[in-house]
């Protein structure tokens, strides 16, 4: 049964929550064009975390299909893709944005970023990430060309589309409503928006 409480991931900010084994979290693309960087850490040992490079190896793909599990840096299942109404496009290739990414894009001064959002979200729970793992970029559309090039395109999903992720171990999930506003990954207008999640 879905809980009645929707928790906001504010635009350009992060949020984290505890998720017990066997429970699920539904991540909702509220306005339809927002990338949500997603991390998961083992609850009692944050040095074990969802790893994109280990997941791609276990999946044999660059994006999971329904029923497949993302794995940790110790090659154990941590989150399973249980439902997806969004079109199934979720990037596993790109690192979280950070101050250096925005400097390279020409930004002067501080720019909100997913790396800092992860740290802030875990700090609200009294925790510190051991590093910034590459996130599972839910709803992010990074097409790979036949020549090996990558594109930066708007999400293919619609308002209210969601994914449901089932925890395969007690974990902490963390999310960032990506603040990228210099390339069109958050829609052609480049305007980051809030997203939501709820536990099931």
N, C-alpha and C positions, 0 to 999 in steps of 0.2 A: 504494500500500500504506500502511495506517495504521501510524504509529510505535507502538511498544509503550509509550512513555512518556506517561502522563497527567500534566499539570502542573496543580496545584491553584491556583485563584483563591480564596484564603481568604475566608471570610465577612467582609464589611465592608472588604475590602482590594482592592488592584489588582495586576496582573501584566502585563508586556509581553514581546514577543519579536520577533525579526527573522523576516521571511517573504519568501523570494525569489519573483520573478515566476514564475508557473506552479505554484507550490506552493500548498497549501491548509491551512487551519486548521479544525478541527472544534471547535465550542463546545458543551459538553454541560451541559444543565440537570440536574445530578446528582440533585437531590432533587425537581425538578419545578416549583418555584414561585419560582425565583430570577431576578430581572432581572439581566442582564449588560450594563452600559454598554460600548460598543465604539467604539474609535477606530482610525484608520489614518493614518499619516503616510508621505510619500515618504521613503525611507531616507536619501538624500543631501541632502534639503532639507525640513526639517520645516515650513517655511512653506507647503508644499503638503500638504493633508490632506483626508480624506474629509469632505464637507460635506453636511449634511442639506438645506439649502435648494437647493443646486445639484443634488443627487440627485433631489429631488422634481420639479424642473423637467425633468430628463432622462428620468425614469421616467414622468412624466405621472400619477403616483399618489402616495399618501402612504406606501405600503409596497410593496417590490419583489415581483415574482413570480419563480419559478424561472427562472434563466438571465439575469436582468437584473443590471446592474452599478450599484453606487453610484459616484458620481463625486466628484472633488476640487473644491476652490475654483477650480481652473483648468479645470474641466469635462472632465477626463480620467477614464476608468474606473480604479478602484483595487481594489475588491473585488466579485466576482460571487457571487451566491447560487446555489450549485451543488446543494445538498441541504437539505431542511428536513423534519424529522419532527414538528415541534412544533405544527403548526396554522397557521403562517404569520402570526402576530400579533406584529409587532415595531415599536415606536413610533419615529417619526422627527420628532416634534413638540416634545418637551420637552427643555429644557436639563438638563445634569448637575446633580445636587443639590450644594449648597454650604452653607457656614455660614449664609448669609443665608436660605436656604430653611428651615432648621431653626429659626432664630430666629423667622421668621414663623409657624411651626407651634407655637411656644411652648416650644421647647427652651431650657433654661438651661445655659450652659456649652458646652464643645466637643462636637460630634457628628461622628463619622466621616462622610465625604462623598466622592462620586465625583470631584469636582474635585481634592481633595487626593490621592485614590488614583491619579489619572492622573499627577500630578506625581511621586509617590513611585515609581510603576512605571517611568517613564522615567528617573528618577534612578538606579535600579538598573542601567540600561544606560549611564549617564554622559551622559544627555541631559536637556534642559529643553524642555517644550512652549512654542511661541511665544505661545500662548493656549490657552484651553480650548474647543475646538470643541464644538458641540452633538453629543452622541454618538448612535450608532445603538443604541437601547435594545432589545437582543435580549430576546425573550420578554415584553416589557412590554405590557400590555393597557390602552390608553388609547382607549376608544371615543369616537367623535365623534357627537353627537346631531344630529338634523335641524335643531335650532335653533342649531347651532354650538357647543354646550357640549361639554366633555370630561369623561370620567369617569376614575376611578382604580380599576381592577379587578384581581383576581388573574390571573396568567397562565393560559392555557388549556391549557398543555402538561402532560406527565406525566414522572415520574422517568426519566432516561436519554434524553429527547428531545434532539435536537441540530440545529444548522445547520452546514453546511460552506461555507466562504467561500474562493474562489480568488483569489489575488493577481494583478492585472493589471500590476503594476509592483513592483520591489523596495520593500518597505515595512517599517514597524514597526507591529505591531498591539498595542493595549493594551486591557485589560479591567478592569472593576471589578465585583465582586460587590456590587451596590448595598446600602448600609447602611440604606436607608429602613425605618424601623420605626414610623412614625407614621401612615401611610396604607397600605391593604392591597395595594400593588402586588407585594409579595413573599409573597402568600398571605394568607388571612383572619386567620391568627394573627400576622401582622406580625413574623415571625422570619427575618431574613436568614440564608442558608446558603451554604456553599461551592459553587463550580461548578468545572468542569475544562475544559481544552482540550488538543488534541494536533495536531501537524502531520502532514500527509499528503504 
